[in-house]
Amino acid sequence: MISGFPGFPGFPGFSGFSGFSGWVRVGLALACAGLVAGCGSSSRSASGSGSRSDAVTPSAPTVTVPLSTSLVTAQGTWAIAVMGGSAASENNFWQLFVRPAGASLWSLATPPGVADNGGLVAAGTPASLVIGFRPSQDLAFSPLATSTDAGKNWTPGLLDADLGNDSGALAVDPSGQALALLQDGTVQTAPTARAAAAGQWSELTTRQALAASAPGRNCGLRALDAVSFGPNKTPMAAGSCERPGVAGVFTDTSGTWQSAGLTLPAAYRGDQAQVLGLAATSGGNVALLLAGDSLLAAWSNGTHWTVSAPVAVGAVRASGFGTGGSMWLLLSGGRAETISGTGGSWQALPAVPAGTATLAPGPRGSYDALAVAGAKLTVWRLTKGAWSQVQRINVPISYGSSS
């Protein structure tokens, strides 16, 4: 239960909700009264994947990576996966799991009381984790929840808009400044964690405005897929480009958007590129790129980028970032690839266990595979080159409850 919430009865899409404080309740009521259109609509996708509404028809399809992912903070390692049953029957329920720092086992940490059929998006700082709930069914805006104690307690927040369908749609820097990428390609910002919790977001840019800027025109920007922060709290946005050979990573400097300086190797100058993921590191940024039919990792130290050799792409089932600029991919056919950091090369893991929904990095370069079967989560750990089962969690799911 989200601690300290006195209740919000009677709102469709918040089945069994036992917690928004008074000011958040007012914010939600205002959102449904007119700040956000469509509170009565059930046309939102509940699958956590689907086509983007902000993309111009491209000559190559824009890829949407599923929301299943993992990330590491000082509190521990977090993983997101969808469980339950059919999305068409609204029996798919996105879950958050945590393996606290220093622990070997996972526990369920999903903020309760809010419909999560639309998917979860996470952003972390050393001191906190922020979860955003994507709209689904009658829920046409995005509640937020923040934890500073490894998911034991959650503080509510509000984004009175439709959070984007990308695992990189939220970003928070250590000072609490936040960015949110909306489904229509708008980027909103909140100056502090308190402002974000209070729903005090303002528009930073839109896909259309960024596409009309000099770096956007050079890229032929057709969609935005991720937000992050660069050095000195510089807002960043990334997406897909129509123009071959250009990588769409942009930074906002005092209100002027500029290219972040990421260029593709010569071998990919004829390929359209899409940034599938973007994250901050202690020294710069790390990005996952799709160029033609190859996946590339790229790292920035704040002044220049290093680009990895490629890994041949299959369908990307999940992806995520670890510490030190590391990255992992879960691909079709049971394939998994990891890369350790700047200048590293992709390394194939043994074929993952059946049902693996996401991977999560562990200590000393190990990985856990989180496999889903209905309401059962099985954790497999890679030890001495083989996967061994280490844990099983039965998640309480109320089928038909849509929450």
Secondary structure, DSSP 8 states (H G I E B T S, - for coil): --TT----TT-TT-TT-----HHHHHHHHHIIIIISTTTT---S--SS----TT----SS------S-EEEEETTEEEEEEEEES-TTTT-EEEEEEEEETT-SS-EE---TTS--TT-EEEEE-SS-EEEEE--BTTB-SEEEEEESSTTSS-EEEEE-S-B-SSTBSEEE-TTS-EEEEBTTS-EEEESSHHHHHTT--EEEE-HHHHHHSHHHHHHTEEEEEEEEE-GGG-EEEEEEESSTTB-EEEEEETTEEEE---B--GGGTTS-EEEEEEEE-SSSEEEEEEETTEEEEEEE-SS-EEE---EE---EEEEEE-GGG-EEEEEGGG-EEEE-STT---EE-----TTEEEEEE-GGG-EEEEEEETTEEEEEEEETTEEEEEEEEE----TTS--
